[in-house]
Amino acid sequence: MNDTSPPDRSDPGATERSEGASPEAEPGPELTLESSSEASSADTHSGQEPGAQPGVPLTRNLTLEPNDTARLASLCGPVDQNLKQLEKRLNVDIRNRGNVFQVSGTQAKVRAATALLNQLYVETQDRDEIEPDLVHLFLQEAGVDDLVARADAEDSAGGKPANGGLINAGRKTIQPRGGNQMRYVEATRNHDVNFGIGPAGTGKTYLAVACAVEALESQRVARILLVRPAVEAGEKLGFLPGDLAQKIDPYLRPLYDALYEMLGFERVTKYIERNVIEVAPLAYMRGRTLNNAFIILDESQNTTIAQMKMFLTRLGFGSTAVITGDITQIDLPRGQGSGLVQVMNILHDVKGVHFTKFASKDVVRHPLVQKIVDAYAKHESQSESQYQGSERNAR
């Protein structure tokens, strides 16, 4: 009798889901392909010529080089959890024997899966383990699109890897995910005033802090200023004890968390004591001129029109300002105009000012966050249409 149980994919000598196989029987579909310096692939689909049309089932063989057992085990993850995560999110089927992988699905999904396998295998050079969180970051929609585009660009450039805009932020090297994040980082490096506008979870604040740390470590700026309007999210917190920094700390916690991750707690504490890193409520910025500084204004959708103008006119020589916000989450009192909404119309064509607009596909948090953002946007659009219709009927 044949043994029908599938062998473990994480074993380099095993093939996933090879039905009807036994130790003496044929090992199943042959996964062989000519090797290249990094990876090679070939397409087949229902016996047709290579070059499948979108939506047509496609099988692609991929060989990852070098054939390193430890790196392959890291890529697949414990009990093949990383491969299963790719299969579930991309709706493809992945089998492997050693460093030869076979990916089946529609053309777009197969191209995305092979690009992800290539990139994750590159990541194993510097990591002992590929964790599910890292796989999720690569799986976010913008990241997948960008990986496919980069793979195509490398193919047309003769296999030369594309520049991913790495940020050297203290003790961490950060890779922007997706085209929007890369453009945001590039704009921050090349423009004095930068706006990052979009939904929660798109990396606006984290990347701004990373760019600030990079500028400080390379001595392009002398200090970092963290600024935020002290506006509660729909509730009144009342009196807060402590000095000014302690009062504003709860509002700046996301910025602190990013700094601790990049520089370490001790260095951040030392920089704050020396005013190399300064925390300032937006209301206390009037009258200052900020030279040789990297200034981050977070949650800027909660600035008033007057506050936004005041902040933007604080910029001195050698300084860079990054303003982040989400215009769908404004916590100002009803009837109070948002400075971020207005400035988008006023400064959109001013040279030296750059706007990066993020969308739900750029979300790098839990996969449900993207769906939640889209659902709220759809609901608000429908509500606005109904409101406009009722206004016309009332006339």
Buried (B, 14 or more C-beta within 10 A) or exposed (E): EEEEEBBBBBBBEBBBBBEEBEEEEEBBBEBEBEBEEBBBBEBBBEEEEEEBEEEEEBBBBBBBEEEBEEBBBBBBBEEBBBBBBBBEBBEBBBBBBBBBBBBBBBBBBBBBBBBBBBBBBBBBEEEEEBEBEBBBBBBBBBBBBBBBBBBEEBEEEEEEEBEBBEBBBBEEEBBBBBBBBBBBBBBBBEBBBBBBBBBBBBBBBBBBBBBBBBBBBEEEBBBBBBBBBBBEEEEEEEEEEEEEEEBBBEBBEBBBEBBBBBBEEEBBEEBBEEEBBBBBBBEEBEEEEBEBBBBBBBBBBBBBBEBBBBBBEBBEEBBBBBBBBBBBBBBBEEEEBBBBBBBBEBBEEEEEBBBBBBBBBBBBBEEEBBEBBBEBBEEEEEEEEEEEEEEEEEE
